[in-house]
Amino acid sequence: MDHESLRPTADRFVQRTDTLGEALARLDRTGAGLLLLTDASGIFERTVSDGDLRRLILGGASLTDDLSTLPRRDPVVIGAGASRRDALALMNQHAISHLPVVDSAGRVLEVLDRRDIDAQILLSTPHMGESEMAFVEEAFRTNWIAPLGPNVDNFESELAALVGVKHAAAVSSGTAALHLALRLLGVARGDTVFCSTLTFAASANPILYEGARPVFIDSEPGSWNMSPVALAAAFESAERSGAMPKAVMIVNLYGQSADMDVLLPICARYGVPVIEDAAESLGAFYKGRPSGTFGRLGVFSFNGNKIITTSGGGMLMSDDEALIAKARFLATQARDPAPHYEHSELGFNYRMSNLLAGVGRGQLRVLKDRVEARRAVFERYRAGLADLPGLEWMPEPSWSRSTRWLTTCTLGPGVGMTPIELIHVLSADFIEARPVWKPMHLQPLYAGAPCFPHRIGEPPVADQIFHRGVCLPSGSNMSVEQVDRVIAAVRKALAR
């Protein structure tokens, strides 16, 4: 527990030989409301509050009397190696708001304050700017509250212009956008779709929505994204069996693009369209070109933990105007252009609300700043933990400029702690960390689904990343002090 601002200065310490007047003056100078009583050798005895001093005065003591009459009591302290959760439990047990941390000799190292001790650091929280409210208020003022409206139209056109795609449809979630993408490409029951295995379930689940069968593709170690070697092997197998996939879903993991110049030609060779799942990579670049613009269709997510957020939402992108027009039709319950409610095909309630689109328009204006902030968080972690053996960061190839949406690392065998153990230790200090995504081919939902590995005859690279990987708090609104607190907690944990 490192609280630099709470490390006691000399003015915070008193001894029984000090006078009541001197103690009151120190309380006044420090403004801390609490003094630390020690013996002559610096061993902690008890805390002294302004209430304790008032009681001495009410008992007849004068300002020139010393503190020798202060009652003796067993001190409530905690050791230097304890967690924040342990400290808070001790505070609750004794109904106190301050807790001295002592070394093995009983000397005070710092004083924990209840107001700070239970402050949590979460993995990735929303980060609002200054423009969002103006767009939301405009929606209220004009009564455009329901789905569709000027904010939706402008959010679509502004994001499309930002990344250099011609057309966009704003929808209720990234998952909805992926589902529509599969439907637009004609994926149906019995079809096959190739999909990155190292991803969140939302990438693969829409394949099941359509009754299709996923075939999972392993990661490459150099980017953690889809392996071209594994993808080529999957296509060769499909060609031999005469069952080619209807689509390939390439996922950009943790804010980093896949190696598109290698993957896309493989798909083009077999005439199979690509859906680029860029849910985690808005603001990233591949060889200078924005992420999300390489597939026949691209998808972004604006979930609450993403680089920018609309609280919930997604965007489907394409240069094909007809595809996006069809997406909008399907996303509004596939209502036919008739004077009455007529439906000739199955549709969905997937359109984004005008209110949330207003939030998105404001967030777009700070996208570059949010990316730079997350990259700065990553760089501070890397510098602060550089000397720890066995800790390796998610690689960033020369062709990639990642957003570092989440700062992700792996723990080598020599670290002496598993990712789950580290996550539990950090949780005890009120720091939220997470495992990396569990590969889809290891999920019970997808038991039996094929997975093509990066190296024939070896376990998938994705499995190794999962078993060794940890995601650290990465929000663009993290303070330097918060990042340093995580660094200190990781160092302490791995030094055990």
SVG drawing of the C-alpha trace seen along z (x, -y; Angstrom):
<svg xmlns="http://www.w3.org/2000/svg" viewBox="-52 -26 67 60">
<polyline fill="none" stroke="black" stroke-width="0.4" points="0.0,0.0 1.7,-3.1 0.2,-6.4 2.9,-9.0 0.7,-11.8 -0.1,-10.0 3.5,-9.2 3.8,-11.0 6.1,-14.0 8.0,-14.7 5.2,-17.1 2.8,-14.1 4.8,-12.4 4.7,-13.2 6.0,-11.6 4.7,-11.6 7.3,-14.2 5.7,-16.8 3.3,-19.3 -0.4,-19.5 0.2,-22.9 2.9,-21.5 0.5,-18.7 -2.3,-21.2 0.1,-23.3 1.2,-20.3 -2.4,-19.4 -3.1,-22.9 0.0,-23.0 -0.6,-19.6 -4.3,-19.8 -4.3,-16.0 -6.6,-15.7 -4.4,-12.9 -1.0,-12.6 1.2,-9.5 2.4,-8.8 5.7,-6.9 8.3,-6.1 11.8,-7.5 13.0,-4.8 10.2,-5.6 8.0,-2.5 4.4,-3.4 2.1,-3.4 -1.2,-4.9 -2.9,-7.7 -3.8,-11.0 -6.8,-12.9 -8.0,-16.4 -10.7,-14.7 -8.1,-13.0 -6.5,-16.4 -9.8,-18.0 -10.6,-15.3 -7.2,-16.0 -8.1,-19.7 -11.6,-18.9 -9.9,-16.6 -7.9,-19.5 -4.7,-19.4 -3.0,-22.7 -1.3,-23.5 2.1,-23.2 1.4,-19.7 3.0,-16.8 1.2,-13.9 2.2,-11.3 -1.4,-11.0 -2.7,-9.9 -4.3,-6.4 -2.3,-3.5 -4.1,-1.1 -3.3,1.6 -2.6,-0.1 -4.7,0.9 -2.1,1.2 -1.5,3.3 1.7,4.7 3.4,3.3 2.5,6.4 -1.2,6.3 -3.7,5.6 -6.1,2.7 -9.0,5.1 -7.4,6.4 -6.9,2.8 -10.5,1.8 -11.8,4.9 -9.7,3.8 -11.0,0.3 -14.5,1.6 -13.9,3.9 -12.7,1.1 -14.9,-1.6 -11.9,-3.8 -11.0,-6.0 -7.2,-6.0 -4.9,-3.0 -1.1,-3.2 1.0,-0.8 4.1,0.4 7.2,2.2 8.4,5.4 9.9,3.2 6.7,1.3 7.7,-2.0 5.1,-3.8 5.6,-3.8 2.4,-5.5 -1.2,-6.2 -4.1,-4.9 -7.2,-7.0 -10.6,-5.4 -11.5,-7.9 -8.6,-6.7 -8.2,-3.1 -11.3,-1.8 -10.8,-3.8 -11.1,-1.2 -9.2,-1.2 -11.4,0.4 -10.3,2.0 -11.6,-0.4 -14.3,-3.0 -16.2,-5.5 -14.4,-8.8 -16.8,-11.6 -15.7,-14.9 -17.2,-18.3 -19.2,-18.0 -21.5,-15.1 -24.1,-16.9 -24.6,-19.6 -25.7,-17.0 -27.9,-15.2 -29.5,-18.4 -30.2,-19.2 -32.0,-15.8 -34.1,-16.7 -34.8,-20.2 -36.0,-18.9 -37.8,-15.9 -35.7,-13.4 -35.6,-10.8 -36.5,-7.6 -34.2,-5.7 -33.2,-7.6 -32.8,-11.3 -30.2,-14.0 -27.6,-12.7 -27.8,-9.2 -27.4,-10.5 -24.5,-12.8 -22.8,-10.2 -22.8,-7.8 -21.5,-10.4 -18.9,-11.8 -17.4,-8.4 -17.4,-7.3 -15.5,-10.4 -13.1,-10.0 -12.0,-6.5 -12.4,-7.0 -15.3,-4.6 -18.2,-5.7 -21.2,-4.4 -22.2,-3.5 -25.2,-2.3 -25.4,-3.1 -26.9,-0.2 -27.6,0.9 -24.3,2.8 -21.3,4.2 -22.8,7.6 -25.8,6.4 -23.5,5.0 -21.7,8.4 -25.1,10.2 -26.2,7.9 -22.9,8.3 -23.3,12.1 -26.9,11.8 -25.9,9.3 -23.3,11.8 -25.9,14.5 -24.7,16.7 -27.4,19.2 -28.1,22.5 -25.5,25.1 -22.9,22.6 -19.4,22.3 -17.7,19.1 -14.0,18.8 -13.4,16.8 -10.5,15.7 -10.5,17.9 -8.8,15.4 -11.7,13.0 -14.7,12.2 -17.8,14.4 -19.6,11.6 -17.5,12.2 -18.6,15.8 -22.1,15.9 -23.8,14.2 -22.6,17.2 -24.8,19.4 -27.6,16.9 -27.8,17.7 -27.5,21.5 -24.0,21.6 -21.0,23.4 -17.8,21.6 -14.4,22.8 -11.8,21.1 -8.4,19.8 -5.5,19.6 -3.4,16.5 0.1,15.7 2.6,14.8 3.8,11.6 0.5,9.7 -1.8,12.1 -4.3,11.8 -5.4,14.2 -2.5,16.4 -2.1,16.4 -0.6,19.9 -3.6,21.2 -6.0,19.4 -4.3,20.9 -4.5,24.4 -8.2,23.9 -8.9,22.9 -6.9,25.9 -8.9,28.2 -12.2,26.6 -11.2,26.9 -10.4,30.6 -13.8,31.2 -15.7,29.1 -17.2,27.0 -15.9,23.4 -16.7,20.8 -19.3,18.2 -17.3,15.5 -14.2,14.9 -14.4,12.8 -11.0,11.3 -10.8,9.8 -8.5,6.9 -7.6,7.8 -7.1,5.3 -6.9,2.3 -4.5,3.8 -5.1,4.6 -4.5,8.0 -1.9,8.3 -4.4,7.5 -1.9,7.5 -1.3,11.1 -4.7,12.3 -6.9,10.6 -5.2,12.1 -5.7,15.6 -9.5,14.9 -9.5,13.2 -7.8,16.3 -10.9,18.3 -13.4,15.6 -14.6,15.4 -15.6,12.0 -14.1,10.6 -15.9,9.1 -13.4,7.0 -14.4,7.1 -12.8,3.8 -14.9,3.6 -11.8,3.1 -9.6,1.2 -11.3,-2.1 -8.5,-4.6 -5.9,-2.1 -4.0,-2.0 -2.6,0.7 0.3,-0.7 -1.2,-4.2 -4.8,-3.1 -7.5,-3.2 -8.6,0.1 -12.1,1.3 -11.8,0.3 -10.3,3.4 -13.2,5.9 -16.2,6.0 -17.9,4.9 -16.3,3.5 -17.7,3.3 -17.0,0.9 -18.3,1.1 -19.2,-1.7 -19.8,0.4 -19.1,-1.3 -15.5,0.1 -14.4,-0.8 -12.1,-3.5 -15.1,-5.8 -18.6,-4.9 -22.3,-5.6 -22.9,-3.5 -24.0,-0.8 -23.9,-0.8 -22.1,0.2 -21.4,-0.8 -21.5,1.2 -19.2,-0.2 -18.8,0.5 -18.0,-1.2 -20.9,0.8 -23.9,-1.6 -26.4,1.2 -25.2,3.3 -25.5,0.5 -29.0,-0.4 -30.0,3.2 -28.5,3.1 -30.6,0.1 -33.7,1.8 -33.0,5.0 -32.2,3.1 -35.6,1.3 -37.7,4.5 -37.4,4.9 -40.5,2.8 -41.5,2.6 -42.2,-0.8 -46.0,-0.5 -48.7,-2.8 -49.3,-0.1 -47.0,2.1 -45.9,4.8 -43.0,7.2 -41.7,9.5 -38.6,10.8 -37.3,11.1 -35.9,7.9 -34.4,6.8 -34.8,3.9 -31.1,2.9 -31.0,-0.8 -29.2,-3.3 -31.2,-5.9 -30.7,-9.6 -29.7,-10.2 -26.9,-7.7 -25.7,-8.9 -25.4,-12.4 -23.0,-10.9 -21.1,-9.2 -20.7,-12.5 -19.2,-14.1 -16.9,-11.2 -15.7,-11.2 -14.2,-14.7 -11.9,-13.3 -11.0,-9.9 -7.4,-10.9 -6.9,-12.2 -8.3,-9.0 -6.0,-6.9 -2.9,-8.9 -4.0,-8.6 -4.2,-4.8 -0.9,-4.6 0.6,-6.7 -0.8,-4.4 0.8,-1.4 4.1,-3.2 4.1,-4.1 3.4,-0.4 6.2,0.8 8.7,-1.7 7.7,-1.0 7.8,2.8 10.7,3.0 13.0,4.8 10.7,7.6 11.9,10.8 9.3,13.0 6.8,10.2 6.2,9.6 3.8,7.1 1.5,7.8 3.7,7.1 3.1,4.2 4.5,5.1 6.1,2.4 3.0,2.2 0.6,1.6 -0.2,-1.4 -2.3,0.0 -4.7,-2.0 -3.6,0.1 -7.3,0.3 -6.2,2.7 -2.7,3.0 -2.1,6.7 0.9,8.8 1.9,12.4 3.6,13.9 6.5,16.3 7.0,19.6 9.7,18.1 7.4,15.5 6.2,17.9 2.6,16.7 -0.3,17.5 -2.4,14.8 -5.4,15.8 -3.2,15.6 -2.0,12.1 -5.6,11.0 -6.7,12.1 -3.8,10.3 -4.6,7.1 -8.3,7.5 -7.4,7.5 -5.9,4.0 -9.1,2.9 -7.5,3.1 -9.5,4.8 -7.5,6.9 -8.8,9.6 -7.6,12.7 -7.2,12.3 -10.1,13.7 -10.6,17.4 -10.3,18.8 -13.5,19.7 -12.5,23.3 -12.0,23.8 -15.5,22.5 -18.1,25.1 -20.5,23.5 -18.2,24.3 -17.0,27.7 -16.1,29.8 -15.7,26.8 -12.6,27.1 -9.6,24.9 -6.6,24.6 -3.4,24.0 -0.6,21.7 1.9,24.6 0.8,28.1 1.2,30.6 1.5,27.9 -1.0,26.4 -2.6,23.2 -0.8,20.0 -4.1,18.6 -4.1,21.2 -0.7,20.2 -1.7,16.5 -4.8,17.3 -3.0,19.4 -0.4,16.7 -2.1,13.4 -3.4,10.6 -5.2,7.3 -4.3,4.4 -6.4,1.3 -6.1,-0.9 -8.7,-3.7 -7.9,-6.9 -9.0,-8.7 -6.5,-7.0 -4.3,-9.4 -0.5,-9.0 -1.0,-8.2 -3.4,-5.4 -1.1,-3.9 1.8,-4.1 -0.4,-2.4 -1.0,0.5 2.7,0.7 3.5,0.8 0.9,3.5 2.2,5.7 5.7,5.3 4.8,6.3 2.7,9.3 5.5,10.6 8.1,10.1 6.4,12.7"/>
</svg>
